[in-house]
């Protein structure tokens, strides 16, 4: 862990393509989320390229309960990388992002890492309001466990 990012990695018993296909569909994100904030997807399309935006329905007491986020896709390399910057709906991203990396570790297993990075947040008021990391390390570990349970081959 650094001062401005946390990461988790797990080997998942599924090929990178299957994991990427699952994660690139925002409708699956609520089932994966280890933080409990993601409630559902707001009828977003599958992620197929950088530049797309997908909207999620969220719930967090620090945001006053229910709210929406727009997630701006900033990294896309099929079966290798998926990254997005999150913002309150209708706003520009204030600087934190989620980066997923996929690396084959065998024919039917993949090393998956997720990084939550807030190093680009510069708004001093926001930094006072949100105590980063807003999502703890344990939630990243749980997210990867949830992902493994969804896609692992028996």
Secondary structure by P-SEA (a helix, b strand, c coil): ccccccbbbbbbcccaaaaaaaaacccccccccccccccccccccccccccbbbbbbbccccccccbbbbbbbcccccccbbbbbbccccccccccbbbbbbbbccccccbbbbbbcccccccaaaaaacccccccaaaaaaaaaaaaaacccc
